[in-house]
Amino acid sequence: MVNENSLFSEHKILARPNVSGRVTEVQPRGKYTVADTICTIETVDGKAIDLSLSHYWPVRIPRPCVEKLPATEPLLTGQRVLDALYPSVLGGTCAIPGAFGCGKTCISQALSKYSNS
């Protein structure tokens, strides 16, 4: 972890999910940009991989995970129309379609205030 500024007290140095190995070099304290090399990792193959404070990950490639947790609890919004006609689960993804000015933001604010999310 790196101390960045008063807003971000701890900036974690993340490696891409497909990178593993042994840390061989860490830069000393100083001023660095997000693109500068902060740490170097030696992989099992003997290759050296430089880590910076950010890395590129395409949006359309999902991050690897061990398993997806099953949905066990419903999202209770407190609004009968949404709970009955458009049920959703905690942690699930849903969308509120509609035109400009039809109340999508009001529904969103009511959900964040009164639901069990």
JOQUI-V224154 format. One record per residue. N is the residue number from 1. PHI is phi in whole degrees, 0 to 359 (* if undefined). PSI is psi in radians with two decimals (* if undefined). Layout:
BEGIN
N_PHI_PSI + N_PHI_PSI
END
This chain:
BEGIN
1_*_2.61 + 2_233_2.35 + 3_281_2.16 + 4_260_-1.09 + 5_202_-2.94 + 6_290_-0.44 + 7_280_-0.77 + 8_248_1.62 + 9_288_-0.55 + 10_229_1.99 + 11_255_1.99 + 12_279_2.38 + 13_273_1.96 + 14_256_2.45 + 15_259_2.66 + 16_300_2.64 + 17_300_-0.43 + 18_266_0.25 + 19_249_2.27 + 20_212_2.73 + 21_159_-2.69 + 22_244_2.37 + 23_287_2.15 + 24_253_-0.46 + 25_211_2.39 + 26_231_2.31 + 27_289_2.58 + 28_287_3.00 + 29_302_2.54 + 30_167_-2.97 + 31_258_2.13 + 32_228_2.68 + 33_266_3.06 + 34_293_-0.44 + 35_271_-0.24 + 36_289_2.61 + 37_285_2.17 + 38_256_-0.60 + 39_214_2.62 + 40_237_2.34 + 41_244_2.37 + 42_259_2.11 + 43_281_3.06 + 44_297_-0.55 + 45_286_-0.21 + 46_95_0.04 + 47_281_2.54 + 48_261_2.23 + 49_242_2.20 + 50_273_2.36 + 51_248_2.43 + 52_240_-3.02 + 53_282_-0.04 + 54_213_2.77 + 55_215_2.72 + 56_275_2.25 + 57_220_2.05 + 58_298_2.50 + 59_295_-0.64 + 60_280_-0.09 + 61_259_2.00 + 62_290_2.62 + 63_292_2.45 + 64_291_2.51 + 65_217_2.77 + 66_289_-0.88 + 67_206_2.72 + 68_265_2.23 + 69_288_2.43 + 70_286_2.65 + 71_281_2.13 + 72_243_-0.41 + 73_237_2.46 + 74_282_2.70 + 75_273_1.95 + 76_263_1.96 + 77_271_-0.38 + 78_87_-0.06 + 79_249_2.06 + 80_301_-0.69 + 81_298_-0.79 + 82_290_-0.74 + 83_293_-0.63 + 84_275_-0.80 + 85_270_-0.54 + 86_230_1.16 + 87_292_2.60 + 88_220_2.95 + 89_245_2.73 + 90_297_2.28 + 91_85_-0.04 + 92_276_3.10 + 93_243_2.35 + 94_214_2.89 + 95_228_2.64 + 96_243_1.71 + 97_280_2.78 + 98_159_2.91 + 99_276_3.12 + 100_293_2.34 + 101_78_0.29 + 102_263_-0.01 + 103_105_0.33 + 104_296_-0.73 + 105_293_-0.65 + 106_297_-0.74 + 107_296_-0.75 + 108_299_-0.76 + 109_292_-0.64 + 110_293_-0.66 + 111_294_-0.74 + 112_290_-0.43 + 113_272_-0.71 + 114_249_-0.18 + 115_274_2.99 + 116_269_0.53 + 117_281_*
END
